[in-house]
Amino acid sequence: MNASGHLDDSQLLAELDISPERSSAWDRLLALADEFAACPHAADDVRWQLPLERPDGSITFAYPIYSERVEQAYRALAQVGAVSRTYKWMGQPTPTLSDEGAPLSVADALRLATATSRGERFGDGTIGTAVADGTLQTVLAALAAWYRDQPRRTA
């Protein structure tokens, strides 16, 4: 941890699991990164269920419905360790994407994956915003590039 008590980049990267047991999760993540690179925005990635009035007169809140590929992406991020259990995302500034499309550091990809995944619990649509503004696609691309450069471990 640094002087302010927050995880530094190397501590975040140590949470990524590149063990052979996680190779299928990484394979899914790589395939999804390629799919999102080829088609960044599919029409059904995020749909909103509008509020409904029930027979008793109560009204439900609107909520997002994510496509299977978006759901798979967030499951894969969690399975490979990209959604940190120790990163204190609420007390940190959220990394921003470069307007020029510069690659995201792997540590910032972990920060964004964590803030987006955990943030959905507090605000419906956080993941949808990440899809719409390209954050999810950039996170997947950064992690895929990093993983492809890693030496393979054997059991």
C-alpha positions in Angstrom: 0.0 0.0 0.0 1.1 3.5 -0.6 1.4 6.2 2.1 -2.4 7.0 1.8 -3.3 3.4 2.5 -4.4 2.6 -1.1 -3.2 -0.3 -3.2 -0.5 0.5 -5.7 -0.4 -0.9 -9.3 1.7 -3.9 -8.5 -0.7 -5.0 -5.7 -3.6 -4.7 -8.0 -1.9 -6.7 -10.7 -1.1 -9.4 -8.1 -4.8 -10.0 -7.8 -5.1 -11.2 -11.4 -5.2 -15.0 -11.5 -3.3 -16.4 -14.5 -3.2 -19.9 -13.0 -4.0 -22.8 -15.3 -7.3 -23.2 -13.4 -8.4 -19.8 -14.7 -7.4 -20.4 -18.3 -11.0 -21.0 -19.5 -12.1 -17.7 -17.9 -9.3 -15.9 -19.6 -10.2 -17.7 -22.9 -13.8 -16.3 -22.5 -12.4 -12.8 -21.7 -10.1 -12.9 -24.8 -13.0 -14.0 -27.0 -15.2 -11.2 -25.6 -12.5 -8.6 -26.0 -12.3 -9.6 -29.7 -16.1 -9.6 -30.0 -16.4 -6.1 -28.5 -13.5 -4.9 -30.6 -15.3 -6.1 -33.8 -18.7 -4.8 -32.6 -18.3 -2.3 -29.8 -22.0 -1.5 -29.5 -24.7 -4.1 -30.2 -28.3 -2.9 -30.2 -29.2 -5.2 -27.3 -26.2 -4.7 -25.0 -28.3 -2.5 -22.7 -32.1 -2.3 -22.7 -34.2 -0.6 -20.0 -37.2 -2.1 -18.5 -39.5 0.9 -18.0 -41.4 1.4 -14.8 -44.6 -0.7 -14.6 -47.7 -0.2 -12.6 -48.8 -3.3 -10.8 -52.4 -4.3 -10.3 -52.2 -3.1 -6.7 -51.2 0.4 -7.9 -47.6 0.2 -6.9 -45.0 1.2 -9.5 -41.7 -0.6 -10.1 -38.5 1.3 -10.8 -36.9 1.2 -14.3 -33.9 -1.2 -14.5 -31.3 -2.2 -17.1 -31.3 -5.6 -18.8 -27.9 -6.5 -20.1 -27.2 -8.7 -23.1 -25.6 -12.1 -22.6 -22.2 -10.8 -23.8 -22.2 -8.0 -21.3 -23.1 -10.4 -18.5 -20.4 -12.8 -19.6 -17.8 -10.0 -19.7 -18.5 -9.0 -16.1 -18.5 -12.7 -15.0 -15.2 -13.2 -16.7 -13.7 -10.0 -15.2 -14.6 -11.3 -11.8 -13.3 -14.8 -12.5 -9.9 -13.6 -13.5 -9.5 -11.3 -10.5 -10.1 -8.0 -12.4 -12.8 -7.0 -9.9 -10.6 -6.4 -6.9 -11.7 -7.5 -3.4 -9.3 -5.1 -1.8 -9.3 -2.0 -3.9 -11.3 0.7 -2.1 -13.0 2.1 -5.2 -15.4 4.5 -3.4 -12.6 6.6 -1.9 -10.6 6.9 -5.1 -10.9 9.0 -8.3 -12.1 6.9 -11.2 -9.5 6.6 -14.0 -10.6 8.3 -17.2 -10.3 7.1 -20.7 -8.1 9.0 -23.1 -9.9 11.1 -25.7 -7.2 10.0 -28.2 -7.9 6.3 -27.6 -4.6 5.6 -25.9 -4.4 2.2 -24.3 -5.5 1.9 -20.6 -2.9 0.7 -18.1 -3.8 -2.7 -16.7 -4.0 -1.3 -13.2 -6.4 1.3 -14.3 -8.4 -1.4 -16.2 -8.7 -3.2 -12.8 -9.8 0.0 -11.1 -12.4 0.7 -13.7 -13.6 -2.9 -13.7 -14.0 -2.8 -9.9 -15.7 0.6 -9.8 -18.1 -0.3 -12.6 -19.0 -3.8 -11.3 -19.3 -2.7 -7.6 -21.0 0.6 -8.7 -23.9 -1.3 -10.3 -25.0 -2.3 -6.8 -25.5 1.3 -5.9 -26.8 2.7 -9.1 -28.6 0.7 -11.8 -27.1 1.4 -15.2 -23.5 1.9 -14.1 -22.5 -1.1 -16.3 -24.7 0.3 -19.1 -22.8 3.6 -19.0 -19.5 1.7 -19.2 -20.7 -0.1 -22.3 -22.1 3.1 -23.9 -19.0 5.2 -23.3 -16.5 2.5 -24.3 -15.1 1.8 -20.8 -16.0 -1.9 -20.8 -14.5 -2.4 -24.3 -11.3 -0.6 -23.2 -11.0 -2.6 -20.0 -11.4 -5.8 -21.9 -8.8 -4.7 -24.5 -6.3 -3.8 -21.9 -6.6 -7.0 -20.0 -6.6 -9.1 -23.1 -3.4 -7.4 -24.4 -1.8 -7.9 -20.9 -2.7 -11.6 -20.7 -1.5 -12.4 -24.2 1.9 -11.0 -23.2 2.1 -13.2 -20.1 4.3 -16.3 -20.0 2.1 -19.4 -19.7 2.3 -21.4 -16.5 1.8 -25.1 -16.5 0.1 -27.0 -13.7 
